[in-house]
Every structure is written in structure tokens, then in C-alpha cells.
Amino acid sequence: MHYDEPPNTAVVKPTRLALLLSLSIVVAYFGFILMVALAKPLLGTVLVPGVSLALILAAGLLLFCIVASSIFVIVENRKTGKREAP
């Protein structure tokens, strides 16, 4: 792409999938933060010696973000790949 060309609308326009995944990540993140602020005793529950509920939920949140990002990349790459094929 050259600087004098208009941007590709597929890159600029957010898709419904992007908005849905972004919203789900924000809700999950703020839910975790609210739990840290309001439910410290619950998050301090030790499930296995050395592993609390907070650690499990934090790892789950991280994995959720990775999976959501991967889903977005795979779906969008398939859509743009179909457009570029002759």
C-alpha cells in the first residue's frame, strides 16, 4: 500500500466479531478486577497447597484472551484470504 492510496476498508472497519470478542474480554477483565476488590476472601481460597482460586482465575483469564485473539485472527485471515484469491 502506498501513502497516496485510500486505506483498505477491511482493515479500518471493525467487524461484529471484533466488537463481540473485545466486549467479552473487557467484561471478563473487569469482572476479575471486581472480584479482587470485593471478594478477597473468596479469591484467597486455597484449592491445592500453593494454588489459590485467584491464581486459577487469572490464568483462565489469560487463556481466554489468547483464545479470543486467536479466534479473531483465524476468522479475519480466512475472510481476507478469500477476497484476495482470484
N, C-alpha and C positions, 0 to 999 in steps of 0.2 A: 504494500500500500504506500502510495506517495502522499506527501503532505497536502497537495492540492486536490486530492480526491476526497469526496464526502465519506464519512465513516460508514462501515457496513452496519445496517440496522440490526442484523442478527447479533452483533457484538454489543450494541448500545442498548437495545430494548430488553428489559428484564422479562423473563418468561414467568408463567404461572408457577412452574415447578421451582424456579429460583426463589420466588416470594414465599411459597409454602415451606420450602426447606429452611430458608432464613428465619421465618417466623417460628418454626418448630425449634430451631436451635436457640433462639432468643428466649422462648418460653422455658425450655429446659434449663438454660443457664440461670435465668432469674429465679426459677423455682428452686434450684440448688442454693443460690445465694440467700433466698428467703428461709430455706431450711437451716442454713448456717446461722442466720440471725435469730430465728425464732425457735428452733428445735435442737439446740445444742446437746441436751441430754440424750435425745434420740440418736443423733449422729455419733455420739460417743459410745454407743452400744458396741461392745466387743463381740464380734461374731466368731472369730478364731483368734487364739492368742497372737497379739501383734497386729490384727487387722480389724479396724472399726468399720461401721456402716458408712461413715463419711468417705473412707478410702475407696470402698466398693462403688459408691455413687459417683465419686469424682472420676474414677477410671471408666465407669459406664458412660458418663457424660462425654469424656474424651473420645471413647469409641463411637458414640452416637454421632459426634461431629465429624469424625473421619468417614463413617459410613455415609452420612448425608452428603458430604462433599464428593465422595466417590460416585454416588448415585447421580449427582448433578453433572459431574464431568463426563461420565459414561453416556448419559442421555443426550447431553448437548453435543458431544462429539459425534454421536450417531446422526443427529439431525443435520449438523453442518457437513458431515461426510456425504450424506445423501444429496445435499444441494449441490455440492461441487462435482459429483460424478456426472459424466456426460450422458 
